[in-house]
Amino acid sequence: TNFTMDMEMANLLVDDRYICGICKKLFIEPLSAGCGHRYCKRCVEGLINSTDQKCLVYNCRQLLLPTEIIFDVGFKREMEAYEK
């Protein structure tokens, strides 16, 4: 669809810090793990439900504990300001 193509084009124009390292899409609901790395809500839920349950960032591999994963309000505001 056109919306999907528009999102793909938008992803090409966006700073990498606003792109999830797992799905490679623009963050919609950015979550911050205890190690400080950010993922989409859906991607974090997938990691937590997997057998590995570790951060996928190279050389990090910290265990992702659900109690240490928070919605990153500050980062979400930064993204909204960037979009303007």
mmCIF file of the N, C-alpha and C atoms, coordinates in Angstrom:
data_MODEL
# 
_entry.id   MODEL 
# 
loop_
_atom_site.group_PDB 
_atom_site.id 
_atom_site.type_symbol 
_atom_site.label_atom_id 
_atom_site.label_alt_id 
_atom_site.label_comp_id 
_atom_site.label_asym_id 
_atom_site.label_entity_id 
_atom_site.label_seq_id 
_atom_site.pdbx_PDB_ins_code 
_atom_site.Cartn_x 
_atom_site.Cartn_y 
_atom_site.Cartn_z 
_atom_site.occupancy 
_atom_site.B_iso_or_equiv 
_atom_site.pdbx_formal_charge 
_atom_site.auth_seq_id 
_atom_site.auth_comp_id 
_atom_site.auth_asym_id 
_atom_site.auth_atom_id 
_atom_site.pdbx_PDB_model_num 
ATOM 1   N N  . THR A 1 1  ? 0.834  -1.198  0.000  1.00 0.00 ? 1  THR A N  1 
ATOM 2   C CA . THR A 1 1  ? 0.000  0.000   0.000  1.00 0.00 ? 1  THR A CA 1 
ATOM 3   C C  . THR A 1 1  ? 0.869  1.248   0.000  1.00 0.00 ? 1  THR A C  1 
ATOM 4   N N  . ASN A 1 2  ? 0.235  2.384   -0.285 1.00 0.00 ? 2  ASN A N  1 
ATOM 5   C CA . ASN A 1 2  ? 0.969  3.650   -0.296 1.00 0.00 ? 2  ASN A CA 1 
ATOM 6   C C  . ASN A 1 2  ? 1.503  4.001   1.078  1.00 0.00 ? 2  ASN A C  1 
ATOM 7   N N  . PHE A 1 3  ? 0.728  3.697   2.138  1.00 0.00 ? 3  PHE A N  1 
ATOM 8   C CA . PHE A 1 3  ? 1.171  4.014   3.498  1.00 0.00 ? 3  PHE A CA 1 
ATOM 9   C C  . PHE A 1 3  ? 2.458  3.270   3.828  1.00 0.00 ? 3  PHE A C  1 
ATOM 10  N N  . THR A 1 4  ? 2.516  2.000   3.454  1.00 0.00 ? 4  THR A N  1 
ATOM 11  C CA . THR A 1 4  ? 3.715  1.205   3.717  1.00 0.00 ? 4  THR A CA 1 
ATOM 12  C C  . THR A 1 4  ? 4.910  1.777   2.975  1.00 0.00 ? 4  THR A C  1 
ATOM 13  N N  . MET A 1 5  ? 4.714  2.158   1.729  1.00 0.00 ? 5  MET A N  1 
ATOM 14  C CA . MET A 1 5  ? 5.806  2.749   0.955  1.00 0.00 ? 5  MET A CA 1 
ATOM 15  C C  . MET A 1 5  ? 6.239  4.078   1.555  1.00 0.00 ? 5  MET A C  1 
ATOM 16  N N  . ASP A 1 6  ? 5.275  4.885   2.009  1.00 0.00 ? 6  ASP A N  1 
ATOM 17  C CA . ASP A 1 6  ? 5.596  6.162   2.639  1.00 0.00 ? 6  ASP A CA 1 
ATOM 18  C C  . ASP A 1 6  ? 6.410  5.948   3.907  1.00 0.00 ? 6  ASP A C  1 
ATOM 19  N N  . MET A 1 7  ? 6.049  4.949   4.715  1.00 0.00 ? 7  MET A N  1 
ATOM 20  C CA . MET A 1 7  ? 6.792  4.659   5.937  1.00 0.00 ? 7  MET A CA 1 
ATOM 21  C C  . MET A 1 7  ? 8.205  4.184   5.605  1.00 0.00 ? 7  MET A C  1 
ATOM 22  N N  . GLU A 1 8  ? 8.350  3.380   4.565  1.00 0.00 ? 8  GLU A N  1 
ATOM 23  C CA . GLU A 1 8  ? 9.675  2.910   4.172  1.00 0.00 ? 8  GLU A CA 1 
ATOM 24  C C  . GLU A 1 8  ? 10.548 4.073   3.720  1.00 0.00 ? 8  GLU A C  1 
ATOM 25  N N  . MET A 1 9  ? 9.973  5.001   2.969  1.00 0.00 ? 9  MET A N  1 
ATOM 26  C CA . MET A 1 9  ? 10.719 6.182   2.528  1.00 0.00 ? 9  MET A CA 1 
ATOM 27  C C  . MET A 1 9  ? 11.076 7.055   3.723  1.00 0.00 ? 9  MET A C  1 
ATOM 28  N N  . ALA A 1 10 ? 10.151 7.208   4.653  1.00 0.00 ? 10 ALA A N  1 
ATOM 29  C CA . ALA A 1 10 ? 10.406 8.017   5.850  1.00 0.00 ? 10 ALA A CA 1 
ATOM 30  C C  . ALA A 1 10 ? 11.546 7.415   6.655  1.00 0.00 ? 10 ALA A C  1 
ATOM 31  N N  . ASN A 1 11 ? 11.590 6.098   6.744  1.00 0.00 ? 11 ASN A N  1 
ATOM 32  C CA . ASN A 1 11 ? 12.666 5.435   7.483  1.00 0.00 ? 11 ASN A CA 1 
ATOM 33  C C  . ASN A 1 11 ? 14.038 5.751   6.890  1.00 0.00 ? 11 ASN A C  1 
ATOM 34  N N  . LEU A 1 12 ? 14.109 5.920   5.581  1.00 0.00 ? 12 LEU A N  1 
ATOM 35  C CA . LEU A 1 12 ? 15.380 6.230   4.935  1.00 0.00 ? 12 LEU A CA 1 
ATOM 36  C C  . LEU A 1 12 ? 15.868 7.625   5.287  1.00 0.00 ? 12 LEU A C  1 
ATOM 37  N N  . LEU A 1 13 ? 14.942 8.525   5.609  1.00 0.00 ? 13 LEU A N  1 
ATOM 38  C CA . LEU A 1 13 ? 15.280 9.918   5.872  1.00 0.00 ? 13 LEU A CA 1 
ATOM 39  C C  . LEU A 1 13 ? 15.465 10.230  7.346  1.00 0.00 ? 13 LEU A C  1 
ATOM 40  N N  . VAL A 1 14 ? 15.263 9.267   8.211  1.00 0.00 ? 14 VAL A N  1 
ATOM 41  C CA . VAL A 1 14 ? 15.270 9.478   9.651  1.00 0.00 ? 14 VAL A CA 1 
ATOM 42  C C  . VAL A 1 14 ? 16.620 9.083   10.243 1.00 0.00 ? 14 VAL A C  1 
ATOM 43  N N  . ASP A 1 15 ? 17.024 9.828   11.247 1.00 0.00 ? 15 ASP A N  1 
ATOM 44  C CA . ASP A 1 15 ? 18.245 9.520   11.994 1.00 0.00 ? 15 ASP A CA 1 
ATOM 45  C C  . ASP A 1 15 ? 18.158 8.089   12.531 1.00 0.00 ? 15 ASP A C  1 
ATOM 46  N N  . ASP A 1 16 ? 19.251 7.344   12.471 1.00 0.00 ? 16 ASP A N  1 
ATOM 47  C CA . ASP A 1 16 ? 19.279 5.938   12.906 1.00 0.00 ? 16 ASP A CA 1 
ATOM 48  C C  . ASP A 1 16 ? 18.834 5.728   14.347 1.00 0.00 ? 16 ASP A C  1 
ATOM 49  N N  . ARG A 1 17 ? 19.005 6.718   15.195 1.00 0.00 ? 17 ARG A N  1 
ATOM 50  C CA . ARG A 1 17 ? 18.624 6.516   16.601 1.00 0.00 ? 17 ARG A CA 1 
ATOM 51  C C  . ARG A 1 17 ? 17.111 6.403   16.773 1.00 0.00 ? 17 ARG A C  1 
ATOM 52  N N  . TYR A 1 18 ? 16.340 6.765   15.742 1.00 0.00 ? 18 TYR A N  1 
ATOM 53  C CA . TYR A 1 18 ? 14.884 6.657   15.795 1.00 0.00 ? 18 TYR A CA 1 
ATOM 54  C C  . TYR A 1 18 ? 14.379 5.370   15.143 1.00 0.00 ? 18 TYR A C  1 
ATOM 55  N N  . ILE A 1 19 ? 15.297 4.488   14.790 1.00 0.00 ? 19 ILE A N  1 
ATOM 56  C CA . ILE A 1 19 ? 14.956 3.234   14.128 1.00 0.00 ? 19 ILE A CA 1 
ATOM 57  C C  . ILE A 1 19 ? 15.270 2.067   15.067 1.00 0.00 ? 19 ILE A C  1 
ATOM 58  N N  . CYS A 1 20 ? 14.321 1.162   15.205 1.00 0.00 ? 20 CYS A N  1 
ATOM 59  C CA . CYS A 1 20 ? 14.514 -0.023  16.045 1.00 0.00 ? 20 CYS A CA 1 
ATOM 60  C C  . CYS A 1 20 ? 15.596 -0.911  15.443 1.00 0.00 ? 20 CYS A C  1 
ATOM 61  N N  . GLY A 1 21 ? 16.501 -1.393  16.270 1.00 0.00 ? 21 GLY A N  1 
ATOM 62  C CA . GLY A 1 21 ? 17.588 -2.245  15.814 1.00 0.00 ? 21 GLY A CA 1 
ATOM 63  C C  . GLY A 1 21 ? 17.158 -3.642  15.405 1.00 0.00 ? 21 GLY A C  1 
ATOM 64  N N  . ILE A 1 22 ? 15.948 -4.029  15.777 1.00 0.00 ? 22 ILE A N  1 
ATOM 65  C CA . ILE A 1 22 ? 15.478 -5.372  15.437 1.00 0.00 ? 22 ILE A CA 1 
ATOM 66  C C  . ILE A 1 22 ? 14.649 -5.356  14.158 1.00 0.00 ? 22 ILE A C  1 
ATOM 67  N N  . CYS A 1 23 ? 13.560 -4.591  14.154 1.00 0.00 ? 23 CYS A N  1 
ATOM 68  C CA . CYS A 1 23 ? 12.659 -4.590  12.997 1.00 0.00 ? 23 CYS A CA 1 
ATOM 69  C C  . CYS A 1 23 ? 13.055 -3.562  11.939 1.00 0.00 ? 23 CYS A C  1 
ATOM 70  N N  . LYS A 1 24 ? 13.986 -2.666  12.287 1.00 0.00 ? 24 LYS A N  1 
ATOM 71  C CA . LYS A 1 24 ? 14.485 -1.632  11.370 1.00 0.00 ? 24 LYS A CA 1 
ATOM 72  C C  . LYS A 1 24 ? 13.396 -0.657  10.929 1.00 0.00 ? 24 LYS A C  1 
ATOM 73  N N  . LYS A 1 25 ? 12.397 -0.480  11.792 1.00 0.00 ? 25 LYS A N  1 
ATOM 74  C CA . LYS A 1 25 ? 11.311 0.463   11.513 1.00 0.00 ? 25 LYS A CA 1 
ATOM 75  C C  . LYS A 1 25 ? 11.367 1.608   12.508 1.00 0.00 ? 25 LYS A C  1 
ATOM 76  N N  . LEU A 1 26 ? 10.689 2.683   12.155 1.00 0.00 ? 26 LEU A N  1 
ATOM 77  C CA . LEU A 1 26 ? 10.591 3.847   13.019 1.00 0.00 ? 26 LEU A CA 1 
ATOM 78  C C  . LEU A 1 26 ? 9.915  3.451   14.329 1.00 0.00 ? 26 LEU A C  1 
ATOM 79  N N  . PHE A 1 27 ? 10.491 3.881   15.459 1.00 0.00 ? 27 PHE A N  1 
ATOM 80  C CA . PHE A 1 27 ? 9.876  3.585   16.753 1.00 0.00 ? 27 PHE A CA 1 
ATOM 81  C C  . PHE A 1 27 ? 8.466  4.162   16.812 1.00 0.00 ? 27 PHE A C  1 
ATOM 82  N N  . ILE A 1 28 ? 7.527  3.391   17.305 1.00 0.00 ? 28 ILE A N  1 
ATOM 83  C CA . ILE A 1 28 ? 6.183  3.884   17.575 1.00 0.00 ? 28 ILE A CA 1 
ATOM 84  C C  . ILE A 1 28 ? 5.998  3.949   19.082 1.00 0.00 ? 28 ILE A C  1 
ATOM 85  N N  . GLU A 1 29 ? 6.309  2.887   19.756 1.00 0.00 ? 29 GLU A N  1 
ATOM 86  C CA . GLU A 1 29 ? 6.264  2.849   21.219 1.00 0.00 ? 29 GLU A CA 1 
ATOM 87  C C  . GLU A 1 29 ? 7.656  2.467   21.718 1.00 0.00 ? 29 GLU A C  1 
ATOM 88  N N  . PRO A 1 30 ? 8.569  3.442   21.811 1.00 0.00 ? 30 PRO A N  1 
ATOM 89  C CA . PRO A 1 30 ? 9.936  3.104   22.215 1.00 0.00 ? 30 PRO A CA 1 
ATOM 90  C C  . PRO A 1 30 ? 10.032 2.696   23.680 1.00 0.00 ? 30 PRO A C  1 
ATOM 91  N N  . LEU A 1 31 ? 10.671 1.570   23.908 1.00 0.00 ? 31 LEU A N  1 
ATOM 92  C CA . LEU A 1 31 ? 10.914 1.093   25.263 1.00 0.00 ? 31 LEU A CA 1 
ATOM 93  C C  . LEU A 1 31 ? 12.413 1.078   25.497 1.00 0.00 ? 31 LEU A C  1 
ATOM 94  N N  . SER A 1 32 ? 12.805 1.392   26.710 1.00 0.00 ? 32 SER A N  1 
ATOM 95  C CA . SER A 1 32 ? 14.210 1.383   27.080 1.00 0.00 ? 32 SER A CA 1 
ATOM 96  C C  . SER A 1 32 ? 14.455 0.195   28.000 1.00 0.00 ? 32 SER A C  1 
ATOM 97  N N  . ALA A 1 33 ? 15.426 -0.630  27.628 1.00 0.00 ? 33 ALA A N  1 
ATOM 98  C CA . ALA A 1 33 ? 15.788 -1.790  28.446 1.00 0.00 ? 33 ALA A CA 1 
ATOM 99  C C  . ALA A 1 33 ? 16.694 -1.337  29.582 1.00 0.00 ? 33 ALA A C  1 
ATOM 100 N N  . GLY A 1 34 ? 16.893 -2.190  30.550 1.00 0.00 ? 34 GLY A N  1 
ATOM 101 C CA . GLY A 1 34 ? 17.747 -1.870  31.690 1.00 0.00 ? 34 GLY A CA 1 
ATOM 102 C C  . GLY A 1 34 ? 19.167 -1.504  31.291 1.00 0.00 ? 34 GLY A C  1 
ATOM 103 N N  . CYS A 1 35 ? 19.625 -2.013  30.152 1.00 0.00 ? 35 CYS A N  1 
ATOM 104 C CA . CYS A 1 35 ? 20.979 -1.721  29.663 1.00 0.00 ? 35 CYS A CA 1 
ATOM 105 C C  . CYS A 1 35 ? 21.047 -0.379  28.940 1.00 0.00 ? 35 CYS A C  1 
ATOM 106 N N  . GLY A 1 36 ? 19.876 0.244   28.696 1.00 0.00 ? 36 GLY A N  1 
ATOM 107 C CA . GLY A 1 36 ? 19.844 1.543   28.039 1.00 0.00 ? 36 GLY A CA 1 
ATOM 108 C C  . GLY A 1 36 ? 19.543 1.496   26.551 1.00 0.00 ? 36 GLY A C  1 
ATOM 109 N N  . HIS A 1 37 ? 19.518 0.318   25.962 1.00 0.00 ? 37 HIS A N  1 
ATOM 110 C CA . HIS A 1 37 ? 19.208 0.209   24.542 1.00 0.00 ? 37 HIS A CA 1 
ATOM 111 C C  . HIS A 1 37 ? 17.696 0.267   24.336 1.00 0.00 ? 37 HIS A C  1 
ATOM 112 N N  . ARG A 1 38 ? 17.297 0.791   23.187 1.00 0.00 ? 38 ARG A N  1 
ATOM 113 C CA . ARG A 1 38 ? 15.873 0.971   22.897 1.00 0.00 ? 38 ARG A CA 1 
ATOM 114 C C  . ARG A 1 38 ? 15.399 -0.014  21.837 1.00 0.00 ? 38 ARG A C  1 
ATOM 115 N N  . TYR A 1 39 ? 14.150 -0.431  22.025 1.00 0.00 ? 39 TYR A N  1 
ATOM 116 C CA . TYR A 1 39 ? 13.488 -1.312  21.076 1.00 0.00 ? 39 TYR A CA 1 
ATOM 117 C C  . TYR A 1 39 ? 12.018 -0.916  20.983 1.00 0.00 ? 39 TYR A C  1 
ATOM 118 N N  . CYS A 1 40 ? 11.349 -1.374  19.910 1.00 0.00 ? 40 CYS A N  1 
ATOM 119 C CA . CYS A 1 40 ? 9.898  -1.227  19.803 1.00 0.00 ? 40 CYS A CA 1 
ATOM 120 C C  . CYS A 1 40 ? 9.243  -2.124  20.850 1.00 0.00 ? 40 CYS A C  1 
ATOM 121 N N  . LYS A 1 41 ? 8.067  -1.749  21.256 1.00 0.00 ? 41 LYS A N  1 
ATOM 122 C CA . LYS A 1 41 ? 7.344  -2.559  22.240 1.00 0.00 ? 41 LYS A CA 1 
ATOM 123 C C  . LYS A 1 41 ? 7.172  -3.994  21.742 1.00 0.00 ? 41 LYS A C  1 
ATOM 124 N N  . ARG A 1 42 ? 6.758  -4.151  20.499 1.00 0.00 ? 42 ARG A N  1 
ATOM 125 C CA . ARG A 1 42 ? 6.523  -5.488  19.948 1.00 0.00 ? 42 ARG A CA 1 
ATOM 126 C C  . ARG A 1 42 ? 7.818  -6.303  19.914 1.00 0.00 ? 42 ARG A C  1 
ATOM 127 N N  . CYS A 1 43 ? 8.924  -5.650  19.555 1.00 0.00 ? 43 CYS A N  1 
ATOM 128 C CA . CYS A 1 43 ? 10.213 -6.358  19.492 1.00 0.00 ? 43 CYS A CA 1 
ATOM 129 C C  . CYS A 1 43 ? 10.680 -6.790  20.882 1.00 0.00 ? 43 CYS A C  1 
ATOM 130 N N  . VAL A 1 44 ? 10.515 -5.921  21.876 1.00 0.00 ? 44 VAL A N  1 
ATOM 131 C CA . VAL A 1 44 ? 10.902 -6.273  23.252 1.00 0.00 ? 44 VAL A CA 1 
ATOM 132 C C  . VAL A 1 44 ? 10.069 -7.445  23.746 1.00 0.00 ? 44 VAL A C  1 
ATOM 133 N N  . GLU A 1 45 ? 8.769  -7.398  23.470 1.00 0.00 ? 45 GLU A N  1 
ATOM 134 C CA . GLU A 1 45 ? 7.906  -8.497  23.904 1.00 0.00 ? 45 GLU A CA 1 
ATOM 135 C C  . GLU A 1 45 ? 8.345  -9.806  23.264 1.00 0.00 ? 45 GLU A C  1 
ATOM 136 N N  . GLY A 1 46 ? 8.757  -9.754  22.003 1.00 0.00 ? 46 GLY A N  1 
ATOM 137 C CA . GLY A 1 46 ? 9.256  -10.947 21.326 1.00 0.00 ? 46 GLY A CA 1 
ATOM 138 C C  . GLY A 1 46 ? 10.533 -11.470 21.960 1.00 0.00 ? 46 GLY A C  1 
ATOM 139 N N  . LEU A 1 47 ? 11.428 -10.556 22.323 1.00 0.00 ? 47 LEU A N  1 
ATOM 140 C CA . LEU A 1 47 ? 12.682 -10.965 22.970 1.00 0.00 ? 47 LEU A CA 1 
ATOM 141 C C  . LEU A 1 47 ? 12.434 -11.587 24.337 1.00 0.00 ? 47 LEU A C  1 
ATOM 142 N N  . ILE A 1 48 ? 11.542 -10.977 25.105 1.00 0.00 ? 48 ILE A N  1 
ATOM 143 C CA . ILE A 1 48 ? 11.251 -11.475 26.452 1.00 0.00 ? 48 ILE A CA 1 
ATOM 144 C C  . ILE A 1 48 ? 10.619 -12.863 26.396 1.00 0.00 ? 48 ILE A C  1 
ATOM 145 N N  . ASN A 1 49 ? 9.821  -13.102 25.360 1.00 0.00 ? 49 ASN A N  1 
ATOM 146 C CA . ASN A 1 49 ? 9.161  -14.399 25.221 1.00 0.00 ? 49 ASN A CA 1 
ATOM 147 C C  . ASN A 1 49 ? 10.043 -15.447 24.544 1.00 0.00 ? 49 ASN A C  1 
ATOM 148 N N  . SER A 1 50 ? 11.236 -15.049 24.106 1.00 0.00 ? 50 SER A N  1 
ATOM 149 C CA . SER A 1 50 ? 12.145 -15.999 23.455 1.00 0.00 ? 50 SER A CA 1 
ATOM 150 C C  . SER A 1 50 ? 12.946 -16.763 24.515 1.00 0.00 ? 50 SER A C  1 
ATOM 151 N N  . THR A 1 51 ? 13.687 -17.743 24.074 1.00 0.00 ? 51 THR A N  1 
ATOM 152 C CA . THR A 1 51 ? 14.494 -18.518 25.020 1.00 0.00 ? 51 THR A CA 1 
ATOM 153 C C  . THR A 1 51 ? 15.768 -17.787 25.419 1.00 0.00 ? 51 THR A C  1 
ATOM 154 N N  . ASP A 1 52 ? 16.249 -16.867 24.576 1.00 0.00 ? 52 ASP A N  1 
ATOM 155 C CA . ASP A 1 52 ? 17.503 -16.164 24.859 1.00 0.00 ? 52 ASP A CA 1 
ATOM 156 C C  . ASP A 1 52 ? 17.303 -15.009 25.842 1.00 0.00 ? 52 ASP A C  1 
ATOM 157 N N  . GLN A 1 53 ? 16.331 -14.167 25.612 1.00 0.00 ? 53 GLN A N  1 
ATOM 158 C CA . GLN A 1 53 ? 15.967 -13.038 26.485 1.00 0.00 ? 53 GLN A CA 1 
ATOM 159 C C  . GLN A 1 53 ? 17.115 -12.079 26.768 1.00 0.00 ? 53 GLN A C  1 
ATOM 160 N N  . LYS A 1 54 ? 18.004 -11.892 25.793 1.00 0.00 ? 54 LYS A N  1 
ATOM 161 C CA . LYS A 1 54 ? 19.133 -10.986 26.000 1.00 0.00 ? 54 LYS A CA 1 
ATOM 162 C C  . LYS A 1 54 ? 19.120 -9.875  24.964 1.00 0.00 ? 54 LYS A C  1 
ATOM 163 N N  . CYS A 1 55 ? 19.681 -8.739  25.341 1.00 0.00 ? 55 CYS A N  1 
ATOM 164 C CA . CYS A 1 55 ? 19.824 -7.603  24.439 1.00 0.00 ? 55 CYS A CA 1 
ATOM 165 C C  . CYS A 1 55 ? 20.589 -8.065  23.203 1.00 0.00 ? 55 CYS A C  1 
ATOM 166 N N  . LEU A 1 56 ? 20.152 -7.613  22.043 1.00 0.00 ? 56 LEU A N  1 
ATOM 167 C CA . LEU A 1 56 ? 20.777 -8.049  20.799 1.00 0.00 ? 56 LEU A CA 1 
ATOM 168 C C  . LEU A 1 56 ? 21.899 -7.135  20.326 1.00 0.00 ? 56 LEU A C  1 
ATOM 169 N N  . VAL A 1 57 ? 22.153 -6.056  21.050 1.00 0.00 ? 57 VAL A N  1 
ATOM 170 C CA . VAL A 1 57 ? 23.218 -5.141  20.652 1.00 0.00 ? 57 VAL A CA 1 
ATOM 171 C C  . VAL A 1 57 ? 24.565 -5.827  20.854 1.00 0.00 ? 57 VAL A C  1 
ATOM 172 N N  . TYR A 1 58 ? 25.403 -5.719  19.840 1.00 0.00 ? 58 TYR A N  1 
ATOM 173 C CA . TYR A 1 58 ? 26.724 -6.351  19.860 1.00 0.00 ? 58 TYR A CA 1 
ATOM 174 C C  . TYR A 1 58 ? 27.477 -5.974  21.132 1.00 0.00 ? 58 TYR A C  1 
ATOM 175 N N  . ASN A 1 59 ? 28.053 -6.941  21.786 1.00 0.00 ? 59 ASN A N  1 
ATOM 176 C CA . ASN A 1 59 ? 28.837 -6.788  23.024 1.00 0.00 ? 59 ASN A CA 1 
ATOM 177 C C  . ASN A 1 59 ? 28.020 -6.386  24.250 1.00 0.00 ? 59 ASN A C  1 
ATOM 178 N N  . CYS A 1 60 ? 26.711 -6.346  24.178 1.00 0.00 ? 60 CYS A N  1 
ATOM 179 C CA . CYS A 1 60 ? 25.902 -6.028  25.367 1.00 0.00 ? 60 CYS A CA 1 
ATOM 180 C C  . CYS A 1 60 ? 25.400 -7.336  25.968 1.00 0.00 ? 60 CYS A C  1 
ATOM 181 N N  . ARG A 1 61 ? 24.429 -7.936  25.302 1.00 0.00 ? 61 ARG A N  1 
ATOM 182 C CA . ARG A 1 61 ? 23.872 -9.230  25.687 1.00 0.00 ? 61 ARG A CA 1 
ATOM 183 C C  . ARG A 1 61 ? 23.373 -9.298  27.130 1.00 0.00 ? 61 ARG A C  1 
ATOM 184 N N  . GLN A 1 62 ? 23.012 -8.147  27.701 1.00 0.00 ? 62 GLN A N  1 
ATOM 185 C CA . GLN A 1 62 ? 22.462 -8.128  29.060 1.00 0.00 ? 62 GLN A CA 1 
ATOM 186 C C  . GLN A 1 62 ? 21.086 -8.781  29.066 1.00 0.00 ? 62 GLN A C  1 
ATOM 187 N N  . LEU A 1 63 ? 20.787 -9.500  30.121 1.00 0.00 ? 63 LEU A N  1 
ATOM 188 C CA . LEU A 1 63 ? 19.489 -10.137 30.279 1.00 0.00 ? 63 LEU A CA 1 
ATOM 189 C C  . LEU A 1 63 ? 18.408 -9.065  30.336 1.00 0.00 ? 63 LEU A C  1 
ATOM 190 N N  . LEU A 1 64 ? 17.341 -9.245  29.555 1.00 0.00 ? 64 LEU A N  1 
ATOM 191 C CA . LEU A 1 64 ? 16.238 -8.289  29.531 1.00 0.00 ? 64 LEU A CA 1 
ATOM 192 C C  . LEU A 1 64 ? 15.192 -8.705  30.560 1.00 0.00 ? 64 LEU A C  1 
ATOM 193 N N  . LEU A 1 65 ? 15.126 -7.961  31.628 1.00 0.00 ? 65 LEU A N  1 
ATOM 194 C CA . LEU A 1 65 ? 14.161 -8.240  32.688 1.00 0.00 ? 65 LEU A CA 1 
ATOM 195 C C  . LEU A 1 65 ? 12.939 -7.345  32.509 1.00 0.00 ? 65 LEU A C  1 
ATOM 196 N N  . PRO A 1 66 ? 11.733 -7.929  32.485 1.00 0.00 ? 66 PRO A N  1 
ATOM 197 C CA . PRO A 1 66 ? 10.521 -7.125  32.302 1.00 0.00 ? 66 PRO A CA 1 
ATOM 198 C C  . PRO A 1 66 ? 10.390 -5.981  33.309 1.00 0.00 ? 66 PRO A C  1 
ATOM 199 N N  . THR A 1 67 ? 10.894 -6.168  34.511 1.00 0.00 ? 67 THR A N  1 
ATOM 200 C CA . THR A 1 67 ? 10.788 -5.121  35.539 1.00 0.00 ? 67 THR A CA 1 
ATOM 201 C C  . THR A 1 67 ? 11.712 -3.940  35.262 1.00 0.00 ? 67 THR A C  1 
ATOM 202 N N  . GLU A 1 68 ? 12.674 -4.104  34.356 1.00 0.00 ? 68 GLU A N  1 
ATOM 203 C CA . GLU A 1 68 ? 13.620 -3.036  34.033 1.00 0.00 ? 68 GLU A CA 1 
ATOM 204 C C  . GLU A 1 68 ? 13.337 -2.378  32.686 1.00 0.00 ? 68 GLU A C  1 
ATOM 205 N N  . ILE A 1 69 ? 12.253 -2.760  32.028 1.00 0.00 ? 69 ILE A N  1 
ATOM 206 C CA . ILE A 1 69 ? 11.910 -2.196  30.725 1.00 0.00 ? 69 ILE A CA 1 
ATOM 207 C C  . ILE A 1 69 ? 10.819 -1.155  30.920 1.00 0.00 ? 69 ILE A C  1 
ATOM 208 N N  . ILE A 1 70 ? 11.095 0.069   30.444 1.00 0.00 ? 70 ILE A N  1 
ATOM 209 C CA . ILE A 1 70 ? 10.154 1.173   30.649 1.00 0.00 ? 70 ILE A CA 1 
ATOM 210 C C  . ILE A 1 70 ? 9.842  1.869   29.330 1.00 0.00 ? 70 ILE A C  1 
ATOM 211 N N  . PHE A 1 71 ? 8.655  2.486   29.278 1.00 0.00 ? 71 PHE A N  1 
ATOM 212 C CA . PHE A 1 71 ? 8.299  3.329   28.143 1.00 0.00 ? 71 PHE A CA 1 
ATOM 213 C C  . PHE A 1 71 ? 9.171  4.570   28.215 1.00 0.00 ? 71 PHE A C  1 
ATOM 214 N N  . ASP A 1 72 ? 9.854  4.888   27.143 1.00 0.00 ? 72 ASP A N  1 
ATOM 215 C CA . ASP A 1 72 ? 10.812 5.994   27.121 1.00 0.00 ? 72 ASP A CA 1 
ATOM 216 C C  . ASP A 1 72 ? 10.112 7.287   26.708 1.00 0.00 ? 72 ASP A C  1 
ATOM 217 N N  . VAL A 1 73 ? 9.478  7.945   27.674 1.00 0.00 ? 73 VAL A N  1 
ATOM 218 C CA . VAL A 1 73 ? 8.693  9.157   27.426 1.00 0.00 ? 73 VAL A CA 1 
ATOM 219 C C  . VAL A 1 73 ? 9.566  10.271  26.857 1.00 0.00 ? 73 VAL A C  1 
ATOM 220 N N  . GLY A 1 74 ? 10.737 10.470  27.434 1.00 0.00 ? 74 GLY A N  1 
ATOM 221 C CA . GLY A 1 74 ? 11.635 11.525  26.964 1.00 0.00 ? 74 GLY A CA 1 
ATOM 222 C C  . GLY A 1 74 ? 12.054 11.319  25.520 1.00 0.00 ? 74 GLY A C  1 
ATOM 223 N N  . PHE A 1 75 ? 12.350 10.089  25.165 1.00 0.00 ? 75 PHE A N  1 
ATOM 224 C CA . PHE A 1 75 ? 12.749 9.781   23.796 1.00 0.00 ? 75 PHE A CA 1 
ATOM 225 C C  . PHE A 1 75 ? 11.577 9.963   22.840 1.00 0.00 ? 75 PHE A C  1 
ATOM 226 N N  . LYS A 1 76 ? 10.384 9.589   23.275 1.00 0.00 ? 76 LYS A N  1 
ATOM 227 C CA . LYS A 1 76 ? 9.179  9.769   22.453 1.00 0.00 ? 76 LYS A CA 1 
ATOM 228 C C  . LYS A 1 76 ? 8.970  11.257  22.172 1.00 0.00 ? 76 LYS A C  1 
ATOM 229 N N  . ARG A 1 77 ? 9.154  12.112  23.180 1.00 0.00 ? 77 ARG A N  1 
ATOM 230 C CA . ARG A 1 77 ? 9.019  13.562  22.988 1.00 0.00 ? 77 ARG A CA 1 
ATOM 231 C C  . ARG A 1 77 ? 10.088 14.088  22.033 1.00 0.00 ? 77 ARG A C  1 
ATOM 232 N N  . GLU A 1 78 ? 11.296 13.573  22.165 1.00 0.00 ? 78 GLU A N  1 
ATOM 233 C CA . GLU A 1 78 ? 12.383 13.972  21.262 1.00 0.00 ? 78 GLU A CA 1 
ATOM 234 C C  . GLU A 1 78 ? 12.032 13.617  19.819 1.00 0.00 ? 78 GLU A C  1 
ATOM 235 N N  . MET A 1 79 ? 11.458 12.446  19.621 1.00 0.00 ? 79 MET A N  1 
ATOM 236 C CA . MET A 1 79 ? 11.045 12.031  18.280 1.00 0.00 ? 79 MET A CA 1 
ATOM 237 C C  . MET A 1 79 ? 9.964  12.945  17.730 1.00 0.00 ? 79 MET A C  1 
ATOM 238 N N  . GLU A 1 80 ? 8.997  13.284  18.572 1.00 0.00 ? 80 GLU A N  1 
ATOM 239 C CA . GLU A 1 80 ? 7.913  14.163  18.139 1.00 0.00 ? 80 GLU A CA 1 
ATOM 240 C C  . GLU A 1 80 ? 8.446  15.538  17.759 1.00 0.00 ? 80 GLU A C  1 
ATOM 241 N N  . ALA A 1 81 ? 9.412  16.046  18.506 1.00 0.00 ? 81 ALA A N  1 
ATOM 242 C CA . ALA A 1 81 ? 10.016 17.345  18.194 1.00 0.00 ? 81 ALA A CA 1 
ATOM 243 C C  . ALA A 1 81 ? 10.802 17.262  16.887 1.00 0.00 ? 81 ALA A C  1 
ATOM 244 N N  . TYR A 1 82 ? 11.444 16.147  16.640 1.00 0.00 ? 82 TYR A N  1 
ATOM 245 C CA . TYR A 1 82 ? 12.225 15.932  15.423 1.00 0.00 ? 82 TYR A CA 1 
ATOM 246 C C  . TYR A 1 82 ? 11.327 15.929  14.188 1.00 0.00 ? 82 TYR A C  1 
ATOM 247 N N  . GLU A 1 83 ? 10.105 15.390  14.351 1.00 0.00 ? 83 GLU A N  1 
ATOM 248 C CA . GLU A 1 83 ? 9.161  15.280  13.238 1.00 0.00 ? 83 GLU A CA 1 
ATOM 249 C C  . GLU A 1 83 ? 8.643  16.633  12.785 1.00 0.00 ? 83 GLU A C  1 
ATOM 250 N N  . LYS A 1 84 ? 8.698  17.632  13.662 1.00 0.00 ? 84 LYS A N  1 
ATOM 251 C CA . LYS A 1 84 ? 8.136  18.951  13.325 1.00 0.00 ? 84 LYS A CA 1 
ATOM 252 C C  . LYS A 1 84 ? 9.047  19.755  12.448 1.00 0.00 ? 84 LYS A C  1 
# 
